[in-house]
């Protein structure tokens, strides 16, 4: 049983690490977009460089939860 739990712990830790990296990347992107806008960059050019639509840029990027996202532990 311990081997299976180690796999769960390792997968959970890997997921947490990726979530932290995503948060940092999203913050870096937001800061870069803000700086470009302050510098007078064309909004359409910012959209293109960010590879996001204007709608996506106007809302915080959120990770979609997989269907049945809530795990039930017994």
JOKAUR-V750643 format. One line per field, one symbol per residue. ss: DSSP state (A for helix, B for strand, O for the rest). phi: phi as a letter, one per 30 degrees, with the letter a starting at -180 (. if undefined). Layout:
ss: ???
phi: ???
This chain:
ss: OAAAAAAAAAAAAAAAAAAAAAAAAAAAAAAAAAAAAAOOOOAAAAAAAAOOOAAAAAOOOOOOOOOOOOOOOO
phi: .dddddddddddddddddddddeddddddddddddddddjddedddedddhbdeddddbddbddddeidddccc
